[in-house]
Amino acid sequence: MTFSSTESPDIHVSFRDAVFSGLAPDGGLYVPIEEPDLKRLFLGFSADGSFVEMAERMIGALFGSDIAGRSPAAIARTAFPFAPVMRPLTPQIELLELFHGPSCAFKDFGASFLATILEIFLDGTDRRATILTATSGDTGSAVAHAFYGKKNIDVVVLYPSGRVSPLQEKQLTTVGGNVLALEVEGTFDDCQRMVKQAFQDRELTDRFHLTSANSINLGRLLPQSFYYAFAWCVSHAEFAGDFLFSVPSGNFGNLTAGVYAWLWGLPVDRFIAATNKNDIVPEYLRTGVFKPRASVPTLSNAMDVGNPSNFERLRAVFRDDLMDIRTMIHGVSVSDDETVATMRRHYTRSSIVLDPHTATAVCAAEKMIESEYGSTEDDGSVKIVVVSTAHPGKFGEVVYDALGIKPDIPERLLNALEKEKQSVVIGSDKADLARVLFATRRTA
Ligand SMILES: *Cc1c(COP(=O)(O)O)cnc(C)c1O
């Protein structure tokens, strides 16, 4: 595959270059130039196939020439020692659980693929790379776990001191090895500013080969298309009605990956873009005006985004045609009260504990069924796969307040809680970051 920038169509880069640079030099986002036709791959995939088999085939079809000499099967197995799980919720709704990886959230899929592919791209060169990333909680732990122990790669994660949950802090600061956690005396915005300024500093970027692991990076975004294809293949089984995905969205990387799978031939009828009260995209779909604004805090805080960074990619898919985008994407905004009510309803009905992010997408799916399909029985008219993005154990307080129970916490999170926190406290200036880089990192 080759990629151009949303800002200038004449930029052409390889997958490798897009992965190393993250953002295009003109400030735009890299988008695929070709639309590979994978329809035969999707239609020919067995309903008993595994996720790793789907990943292997899509890696071969999409990146075959970029990974010359490497086996797609080996890459898929290295990147994905964990897999999605499908779980029925109602007669019409199935959950696609993506939280069985190391950090218990869907970001493990993209981060792990990016880590695997970067290690391969660096192998045989005399380069090292430094992954520099700011986190308000979840991205950092997925990235830290994904890159742990990767050859020729150092990881530096910045997080705002006292502003991530105790569990998130433990997840970030107990990985060790090649992962350095910097506890910044400031806000998340300070962390982001410091990272941005470091990327604009030629001396730092050249010296440390700084590479970004945020959701703008195609190495994280494209592999997320694999689980949409997998979910369709294992659950459509001769189903003749409408097949939809409902996606809890913040920066819209996850939804964009699903839309790419559709663009490449996956027979999906529609996507539901579920947001919390940060409803910039649903509002755009309603009014045609895209108006970013400051985010407001909600119970589904990983979706508290006021200026969704992947929206430009979605726009590019539909060539900025509002009518076109509306036929494929249905926006639904969900309040905190509705989120809590949804968690309660399903806990009462089937003892299934939903995390607040997944609950927004379940609520959005139920609203859509009510408004467009009427019946809530399995009458063959619609099937909705809800993308379940986090383990409820990561959001114990929200779950407790909603349901009055403490959710199970997976073993791997409990282990992190028992370990000793290791972080370096730094001020909120780029100079503070530069000092730590020079003091602790090997130059590339
Ligand atoms: C990051 C995140 C989201 C939002 O994903 P985007 O790709 O930014 O839209 C949803 N749920 C959880 C649990 C997350 O961590």
The ligand as a MOL file (V3000), in Angstrom:
LIG
                    3D

  0  0  0     0  0            999 V3000
M  V30 BEGIN CTAB
M  V30 COUNTS 15 15 0 0 0
M  V30 BEGIN ATOM
M  V30 1 C -9.5480 5.0310 23.3220 0
M  V30 2 C -10.8050 4.4320 23.7550 0
M  V30 3 C -12.0220 4.6440 23.0490 0
M  V30 4 C -12.1210 5.5650 21.8500 0
M  V30 5 O -11.4560 5.0650 20.7170 0
M  V30 6 P -11.1390 6.0210 19.4650 0
M  V30 7 O -10.3910 5.1860 18.5050 0
M  V30 8 O -10.3090 7.1560 20.0260 0
M  V30 9 O -12.4250 6.5190 18.9420 0
M  V30 10 C -13.1540 3.9640 23.4670 0
M  V30 11 N -13.1410 3.1610 24.5540 0
M  V30 12 C -11.9990 2.9390 25.2650 0
M  V30 13 C -12.0470 2.0570 26.4520 0
M  V30 14 C -10.7960 3.5650 24.9000 0
M  V30 15 O -9.6920 3.3530 25.6140 0
M  V30 END ATOM
M  V30 BEGIN BOND
M  V30 1 1 1 2
M  V30 2 1 2 3
M  V30 3 2 2 14
M  V30 4 1 3 4
M  V30 5 2 3 10
M  V30 6 1 4 5
M  V30 7 1 5 6
M  V30 8 2 6 7
M  V30 9 1 6 8
M  V30 10 1 6 9
M  V30 11 1 10 11
M  V30 12 2 11 12
M  V30 13 1 12 13
M  V30 14 1 12 14
M  V30 15 1 14 15
M  V30 END BOND
M  V30 END CTAB
M  END
